[in-house]
Amino acid sequence: MSYADQVFIDNCKEILAQGVWDTDQDVRPRWEDGTPAHTVKKFGLVNRYDLRREFPILTVRRQFLKSAVDELLWIWQKKSNNIHDLHSHIWDAWADETGSIGKAYGYQLGVKHRYPEGEMDQVDRVLYDLKHNPASRRILTSLYNHHDLSEMALYPCAWSVTFNVSGRTLNAILNQRSQDMLTANGWNVMQYAVLVHMFAQVSGLEAGELVHVIADAHIYDRHVPIVEELIARAPYDAPRFTLDPAVDDFYAFTKDSVALEGYQAHPLEGKIPVAV
């Protein structure tokens, strides 16, 4: 069994058995037909993935790693907030007529800030510190800029990453304010596992732990039957992850820089409804 499957199954079982429903509250998200999209949730889930042991990817539901990496690089490498720079349609519902999602995600990472070493954006600051100040306890990014929230199509869900170097090992904490367990959990975990691998490689380090902190881990009402089906499945073993060893510049990675060997997963039939 993939360890990511074990974590996902345990999380979902805990949410379904012990979670709190918000059916007595007025909620913002709506289904396509206008019906309120209610959830059952658990507060404060913390999951740890040791990237030295295996790559955290679900097998109870097929995941598309290259598409996930394409979105990751759209945010962290291109620092874009326009869906025309993305090769999928996952952000279409939040984009305006020009393709913009406002001052969100990649926009925030691309804003230049002044440091003693010169002007850098958040990504370049992290890459600089990993090479020049690896003992620093200040290596982090934040997308939750209160000044710009009113100009964001969607407040950032995965909003902060703290990087920490222990010896020659790069670890990271991903802070997430909100997590749709069915549509986004497996996606976000494998994305940020890849990011740790990429940052480690270009900094001469080894990828270590990814710690995922979720404030509001929830399952939507219309997702419950799908989740129950997934967690009843028999998982496969985790595949072997590889990253192109020739790349030593973060900005040279592409979605084709990653590969999986021996990935087996169950298909998921039908379209998952998404609340907006």
Backbone as CSV, one residue per row, in Angstrom:
resi,resn,N_x,N_y,N_z,CA_x,CA_y,CA_z,C_x,C_y,C_z
1,MET,0.838,-1.201,0.000,0.000,0.000,0.000,0.874,1.252,0.000
2,SER,0.519,2.192,-0.869,1.181,3.488,-0.843,0.883,4.169,0.494
3,TYR,1.911,4.793,1.087,1.697,5.493,2.356,0.703,6.638,2.192
4,ALA,0.717,7.299,1.022,-0.237,8.375,0.760,-1.668,7.848,0.798
5,ASP,-1.882,6.629,0.317,-3.210,6.005,0.394,-3.625,5.804,1.845
6,GLN,-2.676,5.298,2.651,-2.980,5.039,4.053,-3.403,6.329,4.761
7,VAL,-2.661,7.412,4.510,-2.983,8.694,5.134,-4.344,9.190,4.661
8,PHE,-4.582,9.138,3.350,-5.846,9.612,2.789,-7.030,8.823,3.341
9,ILE,-6.913,7.503,3.382,-7.994,6.652,3.891,-8.266,6.948,5.357
10,ASP,-7.194,7.054,6.161,-7.362,7.335,7.589,-8.000,8.708,7.805
11,ASN,-7.533,9.709,7.061,-8.107,11.052,7.178,-9.586,11.053,6.849
12,CYS,-9.947,10.426,5.732,-11.344,10.432,5.292,-12.245,9.658,6.259
13,LYS,-11.758,8.536,6.767,-12.535,7.786,7.742,-12.778,8.618,8.999
14,GLU,-11.747,9.336,9.426,-11.876,10.176,10.611,-12.876,11.309,10.387
15,ILE,-12.811,11.931,9.208,-13.740,13.022,8.895,-15.171,12.508,8.848
16,LEU,-15.393,11.387,8.175,-16.748,10.856,8.040,-17.316,10.361,9.368
17,ALA,-16.450,9.813,10.224,-16.934,9.242,11.486,-17.037,10.268,12.603
18,GLN,-16.127,11.238,12.628,-16.052,12.153,13.763,-16.217,13.620,13.381
19,GLY,-16.361,13.901,12.088,-16.409,15.285,11.631,-17.692,16.009,11.996
20,VAL,-17.637,17.325,11.816,-18.762,18.203,12.121,-19.353,18.721,10.809
21,TRP,-20.678,18.607,10.661,-21.361,19.101,9.461,-21.705,20.583,9.623
22,ASP,-21.690,21.310,8.499,-22.053,22.733,8.530,-23.446,22.981,7.923
23,THR,-24.292,21.969,7.953,-25.621,22.085,7.330,-26.522,23.096,8.029
24,ASP,-26.149,23.491,9.253,-26.958,24.487,9.967,-26.429,25.905,9.748
25,GLN,-25.471,26.049,8.829,-24.871,27.354,8.586,-25.096,27.802,7.151
26,ASP,-25.000,29.121,6.947,-25.071,29.694,5.602,-23.664,29.643,5.018
27,VAL,-23.460,28.868,3.951,-22.117,28.677,3.395,-21.973,29.401,2.059
28,ARG,-20.739,29.779,1.740,-20.467,30.499,0.496,-20.507,29.607,-0.740
29,PRO,-19.854,28.419,-0.758,-19.790,27.622,-2.002,-21.159,27.153,-2.470
30,ARG,-21.305,27.069,-3.779,-22.543,26.593,-4.384,-22.224,25.546,-5.437
31,TRP,-23.137,24.583,-5.593,-23.045,23.641,-6.691,-23.515,24.334,-7.969
32,GLU,-23.297,23.677,-9.078,-23.638,24.272,-10.373,-25.123,24.635,-10.476
33,ASP,-25.965,23.886,-9.775,-27.408,24.159,-9.831,-27.851,25.207,-8.813
34,GLY,-26.885,25.810,-8.103,-27.183,26.858,-7.145,-27.420,26.379,-5.726
35,THR,-27.433,25.064,-5.514,-27.643,24.508,-4.180,-26.429,24.761,-3.296
36,PRO,-26.632,25.138,-2.021,-25.488,25.312,-1.120,-24.673,24.024,-1.013
37,ALA,-23.348,24.174,-1.052,-22.444,23.012,-0.973,-21.946,22.874,0.468
38,HIS,-22.585,21.979,1.212,-22.226,21.783,2.616,-21.120,20.733,2.752
39,THR,-20.436,20.774,3.895,-19.319,19.858,4.124,-19.378,19.256,5.520
40,VAL,-18.657,18.138,5.659,-18.348,17.583,6.963,-16.839,17.733,7.116
41,LYS,-16.382,18.204,8.284,-14.972,18.568,8.406,-14.350,18.135,9.723
42,LYS,-13.002,18.070,9.699,-12.179,17.942,10.897,-11.215,19.108,10.906
43,PHE,-10.950,19.633,12.079,-10.030,20.754,12.217,-8.639,20.268,12.611
44,GLY,-7.627,20.795,11.933,-6.246,20.601,12.358,-5.648,19.234,12.100
45,LEU,-5.715,18.752,10.856,-5.035,17.504,10.510,-3.571,17.799,10.179
46,VAL,-2.680,16.940,10.654,-1.248,17.082,10.378,-0.725,15.748,9.854
47,ASN,-0.221,15.752,8.623,0.284,14.533,7.995,1.755,14.708,7.634
48,ARG,2.545,13.666,7.812,3.983,13.716,7.533,4.318,12.683,6.460
49,TYR,5.084,13.108,5.469,5.505,12.230,4.375,7.027,12.259,4.278
50,ASP,7.666,11.108,4.425,9.116,11.017,4.297,9.447,10.738,2.835
51,LEU,9.928,11.754,2.126,10.182,11.644,0.690,11.380,10.766,0.382
52,ARG,12.159,10.418,1.402,13.285,9.499,1.190,12.801,8.058,1.094
53,ARG,11.617,7.783,1.615,11.102,6.413,1.634,10.273,6.106,0.392
54,GLU,9.369,7.039,0.035,8.561,6.828,-1.167,7.902,8.124,-1.585
55,PHE,7.438,8.136,-2.811,6.767,9.331,-3.309,5.285,9.261,-2.932
56,PRO,4.729,10.326,-2.337,3.346,10.280,-1.847,2.309,10.538,-2.938
57,ILE,1.870,9.475,-3.562,0.852,9.590,-4.602,-0.239,8.548,-4.361
58,LEU,-1.484,8.956,-4.554,-2.605,8.043,-4.350,-2.662,6.977,-5.440
59,THR,-3.095,5.787,-5.045,-3.362,4.733,-6.024,-4.838,4.317,-5.991
60,VAL,-5.587,4.701,-4.927,-7.014,4.375,-4.880,-7.779,5.213,-5.903
61,ARG,-7.123,6.224,-6.419,-7.672,7.058,-7.485,-6.505,7.536,-8.343
62,ARG,-6.591,7.318,-9.647,-5.477,7.705,-10.516,-5.207,9.200,-10.430
63,GLN,-3.922,9.530,-10.281,-3.473,10.914,-10.242,-2.658,11.213,-11.506
64,PHE,-2.703,12.450,-11.944,-2.007,12.853,-13.160,-0.870,13.806,-12.794
65,LEU,0.294,13.201,-12.566,1.424,13.940,-12.011,1.870,15.089,-12.895
66,LYS,1.957,14.871,-14.197,2.454,15.938,-15.073,1.511,17.144,-15.092
67,SER,0.210,16.908,-15.021,-0.739,18.014,-14.955,-0.596,18.768,-13.632
68,ALA,-0.362,18.025,-12.550,-0.165,18.659,-11.251,1.109,19.500,-11.254
69,VAL,2.163,18.977,-11.873,3.426,19.718,-11.946,3.283,20.936,-12.845
70,ASP,2.492,20.809,-13.897,2.255,21.951,-14.778,1.626,23.104,-13.984
71,GLU,0.650,22.793,-13.121,0.050,23.850,-12.301,1.045,24.386,-11.275
72,LEU,1.829,23.488,-10.686,2.846,23.909,-9.721,3.824,24.903,-10.344
73,LEU,4.300,24.594,-11.537,5.248,25.477,-12.211,4.581,26.759,-12.693
74,TRP,3.312,26.696,-13.012,2.540,27.907,-13.372,2.579,28.915,-12.231
75,ILE,2.479,28.397,-10.999,2.479,29.264,-9.829,3.892,29.634,-9.403
76,TRP,4.771,28.642,-9.244,6.068,28.852,-8.616,7.180,29.240,-9.586
77,GLN,7.061,28.863,-10.824,8.117,29.153,-11.794,7.718,30.305,-12.713
78,LYS,6.545,30.206,-13.319,6.056,31.288,-14.181,5.520,32.458,-13.355
79,LYS,5.132,32.164,-12.103,4.557,33.180,-11.206,3.404,33.896,-11.901
80,SER,2.562,33.096,-12.530,1.468,33.617,-13.338,0.152,33.559,-12.584
81,ASN,-0.733,34.491,-12.916,-2.107,34.454,-12.403,-3.097,34.434,-13.565
82,ASN,-2.620,34.002,-14.742,-3.467,33.972,-15.924,-3.574,32.546,-16.451
83,ILE,-4.798,32.083,-16.630,-5.012,30.691,-17.023,-4.522,30.393,-18.440
84,HIS,-4.263,31.421,-19.243,-3.737,31.186,-20.590,-2.301,30.672,-20.554
85,ASP,-1.641,30.790,-19.384,-0.294,30.255,-19.204,-0.317,28.844,-18.648
86,LEU,-1.517,28.299,-18.454,-1.701,26.976,-17.868,-2.249,26.036,-18.936
87,HIS,-1.852,24.764,-18.875,-2.258,23.819,-19.912,-3.435,22.942,-19.488
88,SER,-4.174,23.368,-18.469,-5.372,22.637,-18.054,-6.477,23.654,-17.805
89,HIS,-7.648,23.156,-17.439,-8.803,24.036,-17.266,-9.280,24.091,-15.813
90,ILE,-8.408,23.708,-14.881,-8.837,23.601,-13.486,-9.136,24.945,-12.842
91,TRP,-8.619,26.029,-13.412,-8.859,27.356,-12.849,-9.882,28.155,-13.644
92,ASP,-10.467,27.572,-14.659,-11.369,28.327,-15.534,-12.527,28.979,-14.787
93,ALA,-13.071,28.300,-13.797,-14.256,28.811,-13.102,-13.970,30.079,-12.302
94,TRP,-12.680,30.337,-12.022,-12.337,31.501,-11.205,-11.709,32.628,-12.023
95,ALA,-11.558,32.439,-13.332,-10.896,33.443,-14.165,-11.889,34.440,-14.747
96,ASP,-11.410,35.674,-14.969,-12.266,36.662,-15.616,-12.141,36.547,-17.133
97,GLU,-12.708,37.511,-17.858,-12.722,37.429,-19.314,-11.328,37.519,-19.934
98,THR,-10.352,38.017,-19.190,-8.979,38.096,-19.713,-8.151,36.872,-19.338
99,GLY,-8.731,36.001,-18.503,-8.006,34.819,-18.038,-7.346,35.008,-16.687
100,SER,-7.501,36.176,-16.078,-6.840,36.465,-14.804,-7.636,35.938,-13.618
101,ILE,-6.922,35.459,-12.592,-7.549,35.093,-11.320,-7.267,36.170,-10.273
102,GLY,-6.829,37.335,-10.721,-6.562,38.436,-9.812,-5.191,38.331,-9.169
103,LYS,-5.007,39.041,-8.075,-3.694,39.118,-7.419,-3.466,37.913,-6.507
104,ALA,-3.620,36.733,-7.083,-3.553,35.502,-6.300,-2.420,34.592,-6.773
105,TYR,-2.050,33.663,-5.910,-1.081,32.609,-6.203,0.189,33.126,-6.882
106,GLY,0.394,32.839,-8.159,1.644,33.214,-8.809,1.935,34.698,-8.760
107,TYR,0.892,35.510,-8.782,1.086,36.962,-8.700,1.852,37.324,-7.429
108,GLN,1.441,36.736,-6.298,2.086,37.047,-5.027,3.545,36.592,-4.990
109,LEU,3.828,35.448,-5.580,5.212,34.953,-5.579,6.125,35.792,-6.466
110,GLY,5.541,36.479,-7.445,6.341,37.248,-8.375,6.599,38.683,-7.965
111,VAL,5.954,39.130,-6.895,6.169,40.514,-6.437,7.584,40.646,-5.866
112,LYS,8.298,41.675,-6.305,9.662,41.908,-5.837,9.656,42.564,-4.456
113,HIS,10.588,42.141,-3.618,10.775,42.716,-2.287,12.239,43.124,-2.129
114,ARG,12.487,44.111,-1.297,13.847,44.621,-1.122,14.513,43.974,0.084
115,TYR,15.686,43.414,-0.157,16.490,42.789,0.884,17.887,43.411,0.862
116,PRO,18.700,43.176,1.904,20.075,43.690,1.882,20.870,43.210,0.664
117,GLU,20.507,42.000,0.167,21.226,41.443,-0.990,20.689,41.970,-2.318
118,GLY,19.615,42.741,-2.281,19.019,43.266,-3.499,17.552,42.897,-3.608
119,GLU,16.921,43.240,-4.719,15.512,42.944,-4.932,15.329,41.508,-5.403
120,MET,14.409,40.820,-4.777,14.087,39.437,-5.144,12.615,39.195,-4.891
121,ASP,12.033,38.241,-5.639,10.687,37.802,-5.289,10.803,36.663,-4.274
122,GLN,9.663,36.137,-3.842,9.686,35.136,-2.770,10.393,33.845,-3.180
123,VAL,10.195,33.412,-4.415,10.818,32.163,-4.859,12.331,32.323,-4.928
124,ASP,12.780,33.427,-5.511,14.222,33.653,-5.621,14.867,33.825,-4.255
125,ARG,14.118,34.390,-3.309,14.644,34.530,-1.953,14.872,33.160,-1.318
126,VAL,13.916,32.258,-1.501,14.063,30.902,-0.964,15.269,30.211,-1.594
127,LEU,15.355,30.281,-2.916,16.469,29.620,-3.611,17.811,30.212,-3.184
128,TYR,17.862,31.522,-2.974,19.090,32.180,-2.515,19.480,31.678,-1.123
129,ASP,18.510,31.659,-0.207,18.809,31.259,1.168,19.182,29.784,1.280
130,LEU,18.563,28.930,0.481,18.909,27.506,0.545,20.378,27.282,0.183
131,LYS,20.899,28.124,-0.684,22.315,27.991,-1.082,23.262,28.770,-0.176
132,HIS,22.827,29.954,0.264,23.739,30.846,0.988,23.487,30.931,2.484
133,ASN,22.265,30.636,2.927,21.925,30.726,4.351,21.128,29.503,4.805
134,PRO,21.652,28.293,4.571,20.846,27.101,4.866,20.499,26.935,6.346
135,ALA,21.226,27.592,7.247,20.927,27.484,8.674,19.810,28.429,9.095
136,SER,19.342,29.270,8.171,18.304,30.238,8.490,16.995,29.553,8.862
137,ARG,16.295,30.164,9.822,14.959,29.694,10.196,13.892,30.637,9.645
138,ARG,14.260,31.386,8.610,13.368,32.379,8.019,13.066,32.085,6.545
139,ILE,13.271,30.850,6.129,13.086,30.526,4.708,11.639,30.079,4.484
140,LEU,10.815,31.015,4.062,9.393,30.686,3.881,8.753,31.611,2.858
141,THR,7.591,31.180,2.378,6.788,31.986,1.459,5.389,32.122,2.021
142,SER,4.705,33.193,1.634,3.328,33.400,2.046,2.546,34.036,0.914
143,LEU,1.407,33.455,0.591,0.531,33.977,-0.459,-0.648,34.746,0.121
144,TYR,-0.805,34.713,1.448,-1.973,35.321,2.084,-1.675,36.776,2.430
145,ASN,-1.759,37.619,1.424,-1.503,39.051,1.564,-2.837,39.767,1.765
146,HIS,-3.100,40.182,2.986,-4.401,40.789,3.304,-4.667,42.040,2.466
147,HIS,-3.629,42.743,2.101,-3.784,43.963,1.300,-4.431,43.670,-0.056
148,ASP,-4.193,42.450,-0.587,-4.661,42.107,-1.928,-5.825,41.130,-1.959
149,LEU,-6.317,40.693,-0.807,-7.371,39.672,-0.789,-8.608,40.090,-1.578
150,SER,-8.966,41.360,-1.513,-10.166,41.822,-2.212,-10.021,41.751,-3.724
151,GLU,-8.787,41.584,-4.216,-8.545,41.506,-5.650,-8.170,40.092,-6.097
152,MET,-8.474,39.106,-5.264,-8.220,37.707,-5.595,-9.535,37.017,-5.934
153,ALA,-9.566,36.237,-7.009,-10.768,35.479,-7.359,-11.046,34.402,-6.327
154,LEU,-10.000,33.879,-5.710,-10.119,32.865,-4.663,-8.981,33.083,-3.679
155,TYR,-9.320,33.174,-2.387,-8.261,33.295,-1.387,-7.385,32.034,-1.462
156,PRO,-6.077,32.167,-1.302,-5.197,30.999,-1.421,-5.514,29.933,-0.372
157,CYS,-5.617,28.696,-0.830,-5.870,27.563,0.073,-4.552,27.055,0.652
158,ALA,-3.653,26.603,-0.225,-2.298,26.252,0.203,-1.517,27.558,0.202
159,TRP,-1.352,28.177,1.374,-0.949,29.577,1.398,0.468,29.843,1.898
160,SER,1.082,28.869,2.540,2.411,29.124,3.109,3.259,27.860,3.099
161,VAL,4.538,28.030,2.775,5.499,26.928,2.852,6.711,27.406,3.638
162,THR,7.084,26.644,4.657,8.293,26.922,5.429,9.319,25.850,5.113
163,PHE,10.503,26.271,4.681,11.573,25.347,4.347,12.600,25.329,5.474
164,ASN,13.169,24.148,5.734,14.154,24.007,6.798,15.205,22.999,6.387
165,VAL,16.472,23.396,6.511,17.577,22.507,6.162,18.156,21.913,7.434
166,SER,18.185,20.593,7.507,18.790,19.876,8.631,19.925,19.039,8.084
167,GLY,21.169,19.447,8.352,22.314,18.784,7.736,22.298,19.066,6.248
168,ARG,22.151,18.005,5.450,22.052,18.155,3.994,20.650,17.796,3.509
169,THR,19.682,17.815,4.427,18.327,17.410,4.106,17.379,18.616,4.109
170,LEU,16.581,18.736,3.058,15.595,19.807,2.954,14.222,19.282,3.351
171,ASN,13.634,19.897,4.368,12.294,19.578,4.820,11.383,20.779,4.572
172,ALA,10.080,20.547,4.549,9.146,21.650,4.319,7.833,21.398,5.039
173,ILE,7.195,22.496,5.468,5.851,22.454,6.036,4.930,23.221,5.097
174,LEU,3.907,22.537,4.598,2.874,23.175,3.783,1.686,23.477,4.677
175,ASN,1.341,24.766,4.787,0.172,25.172,5.560,-0.998,25.417,4.621
176,GLN,-2.109,24.791,4.931,-3.290,24.896,4.084,-4.484,25.289,4.950
177,ARG,-5.146,26.398,4.593,-6.292,26.849,5.397,-7.518,25.993,5.157
178,SER,-7.613,25.413,3.930,-8.810,24.684,3.523,-8.422,23.591,2.542
179,GLN,-9.000,22.410,2.716,-8.664,21.292,1.843,-9.898,20.480,1.483
180,ASP,-10.256,20.509,0.201,-11.293,19.640,-0.352,-10.622,18.276,-0.527
181,MET,-10.955,17.347,0.357,-10.210,16.089,0.409,-10.298,15.276,-0.874
182,LEU,-11.459,15.279,-1.519,-11.604,14.463,-2.722,-10.862,15.063,-3.910
183,THR,-11.099,16.322,-4.199,-10.536,16.890,-5.425,-9.088,17.340,-5.278
184,ALA,-8.665,17.736,-4.064,-7.382,18.438,-3.952,-6.321,17.782,-3.084
185,ASN,-6.692,16.902,-2.183,-5.699,16.396,-1.234,-4.535,15.687,-1.908
186,GLY,-4.844,14.668,-2.717,-3.770,13.946,-3.397,-2.982,14.830,-4.339
187,TRP,-3.689,15.751,-4.983,-3.083,16.693,-5.934,-2.055,17.578,-5.247
188,ASN,-2.454,18.225,-4.132,-1.555,19.140,-3.429,-0.359,18.420,-2.828
189,VAL,-0.588,17.244,-2.259,0.515,16.512,-1.632,1.588,16.162,-2.652
190,MET,1.192,15.626,-3.801,2.229,15.262,-4.777,2.880,16.509,-5.373
191,GLN,2.135,17.608,-5.533,2.723,18.845,-6.044,3.846,19.336,-5.145
192,TYR,3.564,19.444,-3.863,4.561,20.020,-2.964,5.676,19.036,-2.633
193,ALA,5.419,17.746,-2.779,6.509,16.773,-2.706,7.479,17.005,-3.861
194,VAL,6.942,17.259,-5.055,7.784,17.566,-6.219,8.573,18.851,-5.984
195,LEU,7.904,19.869,-5.432,8.597,21.136,-5.183,9.789,20.936,-4.241
196,VAL,9.602,20.152,-3.189,10.711,19.877,-2.265,11.841,19.164,-3.001
197,HIS,11.501,18.188,-3.832,12.525,17.484,-4.616,13.274,18.465,-5.531
198,MET,12.532,19.344,-6.196,13.158,20.293,-7.121,14.072,21.274,-6.393
199,PHE,13.579,21.870,-5.314,14.386,22.826,-4.563,15.620,22.148,-3.966
200,ALA,15.441,20.908,-3.498,16.578,20.187,-2.932,17.639,19.932,-4.000
201,GLN,17.223,19.464,-5.158,18.186,19.130,-6.214,19.006,20.339,-6.658
202,VAL,18.341,21.477,-6.880,19.069,22.650,-7.386,19.888,23.315,-6.292
203,SER,19.687,22.910,-5.032,20.426,23.497,-3.916,21.492,22.559,-3.369
204,GLY,21.668,21.399,-4.015,22.667,20.438,-3.559,22.266,19.728,-2.288
205,LEU,20.953,19.563,-2.090,20.443,18.934,-0.881,19.655,17.674,-1.219
206,GLU,19.243,16.945,-0.183,18.405,15.759,-0.346,17.007,16.079,0.157
207,ALA,15.984,15.662,-0.581,14.606,15.858,-0.136,14.335,15.006,1.092
208,GLY,13.750,15.626,2.117,13.466,14.921,3.364,11.987,14.793,3.623
209,GLU,11.491,15.486,4.651,10.080,15.378,5.030,9.235,16.509,4.454
210,LEU,8.013,16.165,4.072,6.971,17.136,3.773,5.915,16.975,4.862
211,VAL,5.697,18.043,5.613,4.669,18.046,6.653,3.501,18.875,6.143
212,HIS,2.323,18.297,6.132,1.130,18.952,5.580,0.175,19.265,6.721
213,VAL,-0.012,20.553,6.990,-0.901,21.016,8.055,-2.177,21.559,7.423
214,ILE,-3.320,20.965,7.736,-4.601,21.360,7.150,-5.501,21.892,8.257
215,ALA,-5.887,23.158,8.152,-6.752,23.741,9.177,-8.167,23.183,9.085
216,ASP,-8.745,23.202,7.878,-10.125,22.753,7.672,-10.118,21.675,6.599
217,ALA,-10.089,20.425,7.028,-10.082,19.287,6.096,-11.516,18.796,5.956
218,HIS,-12.073,18.924,4.752,-13.503,18.657,4.604,-13.837,17.791,3.387
219,ILE,-15.019,17.199,3.465,-15.585,16.425,2.362,-16.956,17.030,2.062
220,TYR,-17.191,17.384,0.805,-18.480,17.961,0.411,-19.580,16.901,0.437
221,ASP,-20.800,17.371,0.677,-21.931,16.445,0.792,-22.070,15.549,-0.440
222,ARG,-21.942,16.109,-1.637,-22.106,15.314,-2.855,-20.890,14.461,-3.177
223,HIS,-19.822,14.627,-2.395,-18.620,13.815,-2.600,-18.582,12.578,-1.706
224,VAL,-19.440,12.542,-0.694,-19.374,11.457,0.295,-19.462,10.068,-0.340
225,PRO,-20.409,9.797,-1.238,-20.460,8.447,-1.828,-19.201,8.092,-2.614
226,ILE,-18.605,9.080,-3.283,-17.380,8.823,-4.057,-16.237,8.498,-3.110
227,VAL,-16.110,9.283,-2.041,-15.044,9.044,-1.059,-15.209,7.668,-0.424
228,GLU,-16.437,7.298,-0.091,-16.679,5.980,0.519,-16.254,4.866,-0.432
229,GLU,-16.476,5.063,-1.715,-16.041,4.069,-2.700,-14.518,3.983,-2.752
230,LEU,-13.853,5.133,-2.746,-12.390,5.151,-2.849,-11.724,4.471,-1.658
231,ILE,-12.189,4.791,-0.456,-11.489,4.274,0.729,-11.791,2.799,0.974
232,ALA,-12.731,2.239,0.210,-13.013,0.804,0.308,-12.147,-0.001,-0.664
233,ARG,-11.419,0.683,-1.532,-10.602,-0.006,-2.534,-9.306,-0.547,-1.934
234,ALA,-8.717,-1.511,-2.621,-7.425,-2.065,-2.208,-6.318,-1.279,-2.907
235,PRO,-5.497,-0.547,-2.164,-4.450,0.273,-2.779,-3.323,-0.576,-3.362
236,TYR,-2.571,0.044,-4.251,-1.357,-0.557,-4.805,-0.141,0.015,-4.079
237,ASP,1.011,-0.542,-4.357,2.252,0.004,-3.799,2.604,1.311,-4.491
238,ALA,3.388,2.127,-3.810,3.798,3.409,-4.378,4.777,3.181,-5.533
239,PRO,4.726,4.021,-6.560,5.666,3.917,-7.679,6.998,4.560,-7.312
240,ARG,7.967,4.416,-8.190,9.262,5.071,-8.010,9.245,6.409,-8.752
241,PHE,9.594,7.466,-8.047,9.626,8.813,-8.611,11.037,9.168,-9.054
242,THR,11.157,9.784,-10.222,12.454,10.277,-10.677,12.321,11.712,-11.157
243,LEU,13.395,12.457,-10.945,13.494,13.848,-11.372,14.747,13.967,-12.223
244,ASP,14.641,14.603,-13.365,15.762,14.727,-14.296,16.998,15.247,-13.568
245,PRO,18.040,14.407,-13.403,19.217,14.808,-12.619,20.091,15.850,-13.306
246,ALA,19.847,16.089,-14.587,20.668,17.056,-15.322,20.263,18.501,-15.037
247,VAL,19.096,18.699,-14.452,18.601,20.060,-14.215,19.176,20.603,-12.907
248,ASP,19.875,21.734,-12.989,20.425,22.364,-11.786,19.922,23.794,-11.593
249,ASP,18.915,24.178,-12.377,18.304,25.498,-12.277,16.795,25.298,-12.161
250,PHE,16.198,25.796,-11.081,14.767,25.594,-10.882,13.955,26.045,-12.081
251,TYR,14.379,27.107,-12.741,13.612,27.665,-13.852,13.780,26.869,-15.146
252,ALA,14.574,25.806,-15.098,14.732,24.940,-16.270,13.864,23.688,-16.193
253,PHE,13.240,23.442,-15.034,12.349,22.284,-14.919,11.108,22.470,-15.781
254,THR,10.608,21.369,-16.327,9.336,21.341,-17.028,8.518,20.188,-16.455
255,LYS,7.281,20.067,-16.905,6.462,18.945,-16.432,7.042,17.611,-16.891
256,ASP,7.869,17.633,-17.928,8.487,16.401,-18.408,9.769,16.053,-17.662
257,SER,10.136,16.885,-16.666,11.308,16.591,-15.844,11.003,15.525,-14.800
258,VAL,9.715,15.209,-14.617,9.321,14.227,-13.612,8.824,12.956,-14.296
259,ALA,8.986,11.840,-13.609,8.519,10.562,-14.159,8.194,9.606,-13.017
260,LEU,7.281,8.685,-13.281,6.923,7.641,-12.333,7.184,6.286,-12.973
261,GLU,7.771,5.401,-12.222,8.040,4.044,-12.702,7.183,3.061,-11.906
262,GLY,6.360,2.288,-12.622,5.543,1.273,-11.963,4.313,1.817,-11.271
263,TYR,3.735,2.892,-11.813,2.535,3.467,-11.183,1.290,2.698,-11.591
264,GLN,0.618,2.105,-10.609,-0.664,1.439,-10.794,-1.706,2.171,-9.962
265,ALA,-2.876,2.393,-10.537,-3.921,3.095,-9.798,-5.287,2.724,-10.334
266,HIS,-6.288,2.864,-9.472,-7.662,2.611,-9.863,-8.211,3.804,-10.645
267,PRO,-8.984,3.564,-11.687,-9.624,4.675,-12.404,-10.773,5.233,-11.585
268,LEU,-11.138,6.473,-11.879,-12.304,7.069,-11.265,-13.268,7.439,-12.371
269,GLU,-14.366,6.717,-12.429,-15.333,6.928,-13.507,-16.207,8.143,-13.219
270,GLY,-16.531,8.866,-14.272,-17.436,10.007,-14.124,-16.739,11.265,-13.672
271,LYS,-17.447,12.376,-13.788,-16.915,13.683,-13.446,-17.250,14.018,-11.996
272,ILE,-16.262,14.544,-11.264,-16.490,14.951,-9.881,-17.096,16.354,-9.885
273,PRO,-18.244,16.540,-9.238,-18.806,17.895,-9.161,-17.915,18.797,-8.312
274,VAL,-17.746,20.048,-8.752,-16.894,21.004,-8.051,-17.742,22.174,-7.569
275,ALA,-17.629,22.490,-6.293,-18.347,23.629,-5.731,-17.525,24.898,-5.929
276,VAL,-18.178,25.970,-6.313,-17.506,27.244,-6.553,-18.123,28.310,-5.665
